Structures are given as structure tokens and as C-alpha cells.
Amino acid sequence: MFKTLSLLMVCAAAALAGTARNLVPPNVEALLQRSDMARNGWPSYSVRVKILNFEDGKQDEEHLYQVSQKGAEKTHVEFLSPREKGQYLLMLGDDMWIYLPDTSRPVRITPLERLTGNASNGDVARTHYAIDYNAVYLRTEKVGATPCYVLELSAKRKGSTYHRIEYWLSVATGLPVKAEFYLTSGKHIKSATFDAYQQVDGKTLLRRMTIYDCIRKTSHSVMEYSGFAPRKFPDKLFQQGRLDRF
């Protein structure tokens, strides 16, 4: 009986080790590229983003944006809320500007700066993590009942929004589940959960995510995505100094 029990324990240990090995992603870069598709379903597309800001559990602001993206290097964000009409944000590669209706020159900004609530400029305009970060596999663990690969993302270009990200991706689907964001100093400033997805033309795309402030614990922002659609944009939409509308 003792020998039988020992044999069973050895077999169980071997099975667990085998399972752990099977959960290690064979290609971390491919996994990260696949996760990016949840927010970038086409090479060129538009999406409407609503950001709801909450303080002490109560909603206090709402902002609406129309995001037009062409490849990973060009993003135009038009501000649609009545108080922000006439403003837009332009991203070209590592550079980013905001255009204000009452100024003749664009104002240079950074992806990390706050757009509204807990959402940074880069949270809306820079959504290709496989372009901006190097990834390494850390471990496999569950988020609730969902087995996840945990990746560590390190910024590899100056335009990256965050210095480091810990990123949980579903083992079953490769979709983002949650993320933790860190500054160059090592300070943990934000966390995010990817709460819901939607089917659009056979693609699984993000519908809602929540960003939590890790400094001001009472504050969080909900980002809702709608109207994903492939679009072909003229290059003039992404030209610096462009003040007309398309």
C-alpha cells in the first residue's frame, strides 16, 4: 500500500508539473500581439470612447471621444463633450499634441498626462502594447476563476505610456483580464480590469474597462467602447497643424 501511495504521489506531481509547463506560453510576443487585437480589430478603424469618472462611488463627470487610428503610429482623438468641443489630440509615433480652439499653436503633451479622471492620454491613444513594450513571462495564476498568464511589460520606446506593466491574460482566450501600472520610480499608480467584451464582425473587442487610482483609493474611471468599425482615413487627418474637420 505504501508503494502504491508513493507511486500515486509521484504520478500526481508529474502531472502537475506537466500542466504547469503546458500553461507557459510558447511565444510571449505572439500572445501580446493577440491581446492587442481586443482593442485594435483592424489596421485602420474608428471607435467611440465614453469615460465615466467616479469619486467615493458617485459619478461626477462624463466625457466622450471619437478615436480614429491608422496603424500603430497615428491616432486622432476628437473631443465630443459640449464643454470640450473643438479640442482634439494627435499622436504621431512617439509624439503627442493637444489642439485647443482658442490657441494658434498645438500644446505638446505626454501619454502619461491625465486626459480625464484616471485615464491618461495614452490609455486612449496608445493601445498597441506589442509595439511599445518588451514582454517576459512571469507566472501563471488565477484571477477569480480565470487561469491567466502573467506578463511583465517593460517600456522600449520614449512614447510608451508607462514604465512597467504587469499584465494578466486569459489562458483560454488570450484576452486581457487585468493590469497593474508602474512609474519609472517603481511607484504603483494605477490598476485596471477588463470587464466586458463584444462581438463585432466576428472579432472579440473590448466593451468596458475600469481604471483605479492606487494613490487616491476613492477614485476610479470606467471606459466604455462602442461603434468599432474599420475605416480608411485620409493622411491629412493626421497632419500637424490641421484645424479643419473631415
N, C-alpha and C positions, 0 to 999 in steps of 0.2 A: 504493500500500500504506500509505504514511504517513497519507494522508487517511482511508483505511478504518479504520486503527487508532485514529486520533483520534476518528472518529465512534463507534466501539465504546466507547471510554473515556467519551465524553460520555453515551452511552445508559446505560452501566452506572452512572455517577454519578447520573444522573437516576432510575434505577430504585431505587438505594439510598436516595436522598432521599425518593422516594415511599413506600418501605417504612417508613422511619422516621416519616414523617408519619402513615401508617396505624396505626402502633403507639401513637400518642399517644391516650389515652382521650378520647373526645368529652365525657364528663361524669364528672369525678372523684368527685363526691358520689354519683352513682348507682353507680359502681364500688365505693366504700367501703361503701355500703348493701348491695350484693350480697355483698361479702365477709363482712359481719356475719352473714349467713344461715347460714354454715358453723357458727356456734356458737349461733345463735338461730333454730331452724327454725320456731317458732310464736310467736304473740304471748304465749302463756302455756304454760309447759312445765316439766317436771322432768328432771333428768339426774343420774346418779351420777358423781362425780369421785374417782378414786384418784390420790394423789400419792406417787410413789416418790422418795426423796431419796438421792443418791449422793455419796460423798466418796472421792476417789482411786480412782474406778472401781468402788467397792464399795457396795452398797446398805446403808444404815444405818437408814432409817426408812420407814414406810409409813403413810399417813393416808387416811381415807375420809370423803367428804362427800356429803350429799344436797342438791342445789341446786334450789330452787323459784323460778321467775322469772315475774313478771306484768308484762308490758310492759317498758319500758327503765328504769323508775324504782323497781321494787320487787323485792328479792331476799331470800330466806330461805335460809340455809345451815345445815343441821343437821350436827353433828359425830358421826360414827358409830363412830370407833375406840374401843375399850374404855376407854382412859385419858382420853378426851375426852368421853365420854357425858354428856349434859346440857347441853353448850355449844351455842350457836348464834349465828350472825351475822345481823344485819338491816341491809339497805340501803334507805333511803328517799330518793330523789333524790340530793342531794349529801352526805347524812349517813349515817353508818355506826356501828353499835354492836356489841359482843360481850356476850353474856349468859353468865354463869358460874353454875353451880348453887349455889355457896357464898356468893354475894353477892346482896343485895337490889336493887341498882341496876345498870343496864347501864353498861358502860365505853365511852366514845366512842373510836373508833379512826379511822384514815385508810386510804384504799385502798392507799397505798404501803407501809404497815407489813407486815411479814412474817407470813404465815399459817403456812407451814411451808416449810423448805428455802429454795429460791429463788422460791417462789410468794408473791406479795403477796395481800392481801385482795382487791384489785381484779382480780387475774388470774382469780379465781374468780367474783366477784360483779358485776364491771362488764365486760360483753362487747359493748357497743354502741359501737364506735368512732365511728360516724357521728353519734352523739349527743354524745359527749364531745370530739371533735376537729375542727378545720378541716383540710382536706386540700388539698395542691397537688401537681401532677405534677412530678417531678424529672428522670427519665430512664427509658430502657428498657435493661435489661441481663439477661444470663443468670445464673441460679443453677444451676450444673451444666449440664444440657442444657435447662433450662426457661426460655424467654423470659419476663421479668417486667416489669411496670410498677413503678417505684419511686415511692412517695408519701411526702411529708413530712407528718406529722400534728402539729398544734400544739394544746395544750390550750385549750379555750374555756370551761371551767367549773371551779369550785373542786373538784368531786368527781372530776375526771379523775385517773387513777392516775399517769400520767407527764406530764412537761412536754412532751416531744417524742418522737416515734417515727418511725423510718424503716421503711417497710412495703413488702415485696415481694409482689406479687400476680400470679398466673399470667395471662399474656396470653390463653391459650386458655380458661381456666375461670373466672378471677376469684377463685380460691381463694387464701387466704394461703399463702405459701411460707416466709418468714422475716421477722423483725422485730428492730430494734435500739432499745433503750430508754434515754432520757436524762433526767437531773435538770434542775432549773432552773439549776443552776450550769454545765450543759453536760457534766457527767461522764457517761460511758457506763457504765451499771451492769449491764445485762443484755442478752442476746440470746436469741432463740427461733427454733426451727424447727418448722414444722407438718408432722409426719411422715407421718400416715396419715389417711384419711377412710373413712367408712362410709355405706352407703345405708340410709335409714330412711324408709319410706313415700314413696319417690320423691325424697327430699331427700338432698343430699350434705352430711353433717355431720362435724365433726372427731372423730376417734377417739383421736389421740395427738399431743401436742406436748412439746417439750423446752425447758426454760429453763436457760440457762447464766449463771453468775455471772462478770461481767467483772472483778471485783476479786479474788475468790478463784477462781483458774482451775481448781482441782481439784474444784469443786463444781458439780453440776447436779441438776435435778429433772425427772422425767417425769410429765406429767399425762395420765391415761387416762380417756376419757369412755365411758360405757355407759348403756343404758336410757333414751335420749332418748324422750320421749313427750309429746304435748300434754296439758295438764291444766287444769282450771278450779279455781282456788283461792278460798276464802272470804277476804274482806278482813281478817278478824280474824287470819289468819296473819301479816299484815304490820303489825299494830298494835304500837306501842311498849309495853313492859311485859308483853306476853303471855308467860305462863310455862307454859301447858298445851300439850298436843300435839294434833295433828289426826289 
